[in-house]
C-alpha cells in the first residue's frame, strides 16, 4: 500500500497548483479530482470496515476469497464508471487534497494494525461492484484502486504537459 501511495505522491507533488486543478479535457478528471476520488473511496472503505468490525467474525464466501482483485482493479482492462457517491465533486486545492489523501491512508493503516490480519480475514466488506470480499480483500482493493488511478495520473500529467 505504501509503495503505490508514495509513487503517486511523487508524481503529483511537482505539478503546480493551477495545473493540479485543471482538467486536461472536458471529459477527463483533473489531478485534484483523481486524488479527491481516491480519498473518498478510501474513506468509504474505512467507514464500512469500522462498521463491520463491530459484527461477530465471519468469513467471506469462496467467490470473495478467490476474487482476482489485482487483475480486476489494479489494471485498466475492465472499465467501471465510478458510482455517484464516490464521484469527485468539489475537489479541494492541491495542499488540502494531498493532506486528505495522506490522512485517510494513515487512518486505514492504523485500523488494519489495530485489528490484525486474522480479524480482517474474518470480516466481510460489501463492495458495490466486486461483491463481498474480506477485510484483507478491501485493503487489497484500496491499494489496487490506487495503482489503477496512478496510471491515470501519469496520463493526465503528460496531457497537461508537465
N, C-alpha and C positions, 0 to 999 in steps of 0.2 A: 504494500500500500504506500509506503513512504517513497519508494523509488519513483513510481509514476507521478506521485504528487510533487516531488522535488523537480523532476524533469519538466513538468507542466509549468511550475512557477518560474523556473529558469528561462522558459520560452517567453512568458508574458511580461516578466519584470522589466526587460529593456525597452518595451514598447511604450511610447509616450502616452500620456493620459488621454489626449484627444483621439489618437488612433485607436486606443484601447476601447473607447466607447463608440467608435464609428463602425457601421455595418459595411462590409466590402461590396455588398449588393443589397437590393431591396428584400430579397428572399432569404438572405443568409444572416445568421446571428453575428453580432459583434463579439469581441473577446469578453467584454463585460457581461454580455448576456450568456455566453457559454459558462463562464465562471459562476454566475448567479444561478444558472440551471443546475450545475454540479452541486452547489451549496444547498439548493432547495431539495434536490433528490436525496442528498446525504442526510439532511435534517429530517426528512420524512422517514428514511430508513431508521435513523436513530430513535425517533419517537415511536415507531412501530416496535422496535426491539425493546425499548423501555417498557412498553405496554405488555408485550408478550412475556417478558422475563417474570412478570408477576403471576403468570399462569403456571400450573404444575408442568414439570418437564414432560415433553413428548417428542417423538421422532417424526420427521417428515417421511412421507411415503417413498417407495423405491424410485418413482419417476423424479421426485425432487432431489434425491441423493445422486442420481445419475445424470442430472441436468448438465449439459456441456456449457457452463456459464461463460467460460473464457472464449469459446468459439462463437456463441450467440451474441454476447455483449461486447467483448473486447475487440472484435473486428467490425468492420463496417459493411460486411457482406449482407447482413439482414438489416434492412432499414425499418425503423419504427418511429412513428410520429410521437413526440412527447405528449403524454396526457396533459390536459388543460391545467391540472393542479401543480404541475412542475414546469410550466412554461415561464420563461424568464422575463416577465413584465416588470417594469420599474427597476431595471438593473442599476445598482449603485455605481458610483465613481470608482476608479481603479483602486485607491487605497482601501476603501471600505470593502470592495469586492474581495480583495486578497485577504483582508482581515477576517471576513466572514468565512471564506473558504478554508483558511487555516484553523479557525476556531471550531467549526463543526467537525473537522477531522480530528482534532485533539479530543473533543468530547466523545467521538466514536471510539477512538483508541482507548481512552480511559474506561469506557463502558466494557469493551472487549477484555481488557486486562482485569478489570474488577470481577467479571463473571467467569472467565476462563473458557478454554476450548471445549471441555466436556459439556458444560452447561449450554454453550452456544450450539453445540451439535444436537442438543435436546430441546430446541426451541424452534417453533415454526413461524417463519416470516412469509406473509402472503404478498407476493409480488404481483402487480397488476397485469403483467404480460407473461412472466415465466411461471406463475402459479406458486404453490407452496414450496419453499426451499428452507433449509436450516439457517440458523443464525450465522454459521460459518459461511454458508452459501450467500447470505446477504452481504457479508463483508467482501466476499469474492466479487459479488455483483458491483459493489461500490468501486472497488479497485479497477475492475474491467470496464465499467462505465466511464471512469476517468481516463483509462487507456484509449477507449474509443474516441472520446472527445479531445484527447491530446493530439490525435491525428487531425481532427477538425481545426484545432488551434493552429497547428503548423500550416495548414492550407490557408487559413484566414490571414495569418501573418504574411504569407507570400503574396496574397491578393492585395493586402494593404501596402505592400512594397517596403516592409520593414525587416 
